[in-house]
Amino acid sequence: MDIIVGTAGHIDHGKTALVKALTGVDADRLPEEKKRGITIDLGFAELDLGAVRIGFVDVPGHEKFVKNMLAGASGIDLVLLVIAADEGVMPQTREHFEICRLLEIKTGLIVLTKTDLVDEELLEIAKLDAAELVHNSFLENASVIAVSAKTGAGILELKETLRKVSPLIPPRKNESVARLPIDRTFSVKGFGSVVTGTLVSGEINESIEMEILPLKRKVRVRGLQTHGKIVKTANAGQRAAVNLGGIEHTEIVRGMVLAAADVLRPTQIFDAEIEVLADAKKSLKSRQRIRVHIGTIEALARLQILNDKNEIAPGEKDFAQIRLENSVVTVPTERFILRLYSPQMTVAGGKILDAFAAKHRRKDIENVRKYLENLINVDAKDDKPGQIKIFLETCEQQNLTFKDLQARTGWRSEVLKRVIDESVLKKAIVEVENFYIARMPFENLKTKILAEIENLHRREPLARGIQRETLREKTAARLSPQIFKTTLAYLEKEGKITVEKDFVKSRFYLHELTSEEEEIRSRLRQIYASAKLEVPTLETALAEASRGGKFDKERARKIFRLLINSGEVLKISEEFYFSKKAIDELIENVKNFAAKTSDRLMDVTQFKEIAGVSRKYAIPILEYFDREKLSRRAGDKRLIS
């Protein structure tokens, strides 16, 4: 079993000395740390207790280096809250404790150090001081162990307690893809770039391709170490040193993430539930600039409090949107810490609910709150199908690909596939081409499409139907064309619509022409049949068909559209329409003429003679022939196909 143990506590309370007493390793590695005698950055050490192997993360206790402490605290399984017996609880003891509580670290021990400097009475006071601090918290019933790094007193007891407590720590779920927040990067001569960090989820295997985010740089794992030993695989819960190919270490900084390739995506806006510390001096307010600590990164952001008051008071929990100034990589349920921009102090912490949130408008706050409450509920029940359903119902375009869903959840492919298959089987979501859409939005889209078609039939009862692209723009402009296409296919299969070429109409729509409308249609047919190839303009034909005002000219225009839709009348140009029969006869005559020539060429004069029309009609008809590939220009002549 592998676990990560982190120290926490005030400066000069003996955290680094404690780690050295336990492991034999001085975690202070920087020359400046040696010179000044204080921990400035994260330090690391290992301890093998047989059944359990511990990776220690030693954090700085000075208030100026809380940023570094946070970079190490995010991945730990168990905390050693270190309190010097000769000083008791101090300011950074409280801040570090609150950080661990807000990060929802579940397990810990209280270690009273420097016991060689106090008598029994002072030691008892220190115990009472510690008990008061952790009252009603995850450390309330934690073991309290008194030690002296100088004399070695209590060190064996602490090791034995760690050995006993470690198996009680719940194993990390093996559901998410590999994600290692980077806390250190350097170069090793002969090997190249190396990054270190705590693998918070998934596994890393030698020789696989991974990705540095948010750089979006592909890298190859050339080698792995855990607990100072070369290994082929690193698992969640282990500290790992990863030798990378394809990138210079100077391109990598603390806060970046080494992750499975082509899965996770950077984000700059997320929704979260936030808890403000009870002893915070002020409420957190909308538009407030804040420091956000997620994993090993510190990022600046603005808050948008998602309630009517636009603030969260000390001691309260509520929803907020975090709008970051830089991209980060995160997943739902990840914990984070908020610190004031200035003066820098910890004031709140929270849990990410939606890592890819859209900007919310004030008028939508009520619906947003319901959405976030639903996410909290499905998370509490570990209801993964419910989480997918909520994401699909509320995302702006209401359809997501497998890759989109994986980026939003961080789940491994096999986990997500299982959840999707279960959801499709239960008809909670619909699979459409390469997209997924929740059942309710899908049914709403079908209803919307049918309503738009019915509206068209009511407005224009003589219309052939609504054009497919027009229908898509009116009902599904934000959705992928595949979603719209498949929805039409569903409706057609259900017998509710008929799709004819580029037109869509209701399957149940039948329109019988009135006697007046039948008369108009007959007159239009007669006009174009008798005119043959010397047709009147459309306006003249419509005027004649409406008998100079006896019938509605606009109604005549709609009935004329029926003739076009049925193919009885062909549109040759914006000005002229011809009966199909007349054009078909002309095509036959032209082909007969071409067959009698050696080169199948015909000039305009010859065409006028064949058609028996003037140039006014000849040119539009020839251009129509060109468009229909019946002829092709060859100088001042036409080559007949």
ABEGO torsion letter per residue (X at the ends): XBBBBBBBEBBGAGAAAAAAAAAGBBABABAAAAAAGBBABBBBBBBBAGABBBBBBBBBABAAAAAAAAAAAAABABBBBBBBAAAEBBAAAAAAAAAAAAAGBABBBBBBBGAAABBAAAAAAAAAAAAAAABGBAAAABBBBBBBAAAGBGAAAAAAAAAAAAAABBBBBBABBBBBBBABBBBBBGAEBBBBEBBABEBBBBGBBBBBOAAGBBBBBABBBBGGBBBABBBBGBBBBBBBBGBBAAABBBGBBBBBBGABBBBABBBBBBBBBAABABBBBBGBBBBBBBEABBBBBBBBBBBAAGBBBBGBBBBBBBBBABBBBBBBGBBBBBBBAOBBBBABBBBBABABBBBBBAAAAAAAAAAAAAAAAAAAAGBAAAAAAAAAAABAAGBBBAAAAAAAAGBBAAAAAAAAAAAAAAGABBBBEABBBBAAAAAAAAAAAAAAAAAAAAABAABAEBBAAAAAAAAAAABBAAAAAAAAAAAAAAGABBBBEABBBBAABBBBBBAAAAAAAAAAAAAAAAAEABBBBAAAAAAAAAGGGABBAAAAAAAAAAAAAAGABBBABAABBBBAAAAAAAAAAAAAAAAABAAGBBBAAAAAAAAGBBAAAAAAAAAAAAAAGABBBBEABBBBX
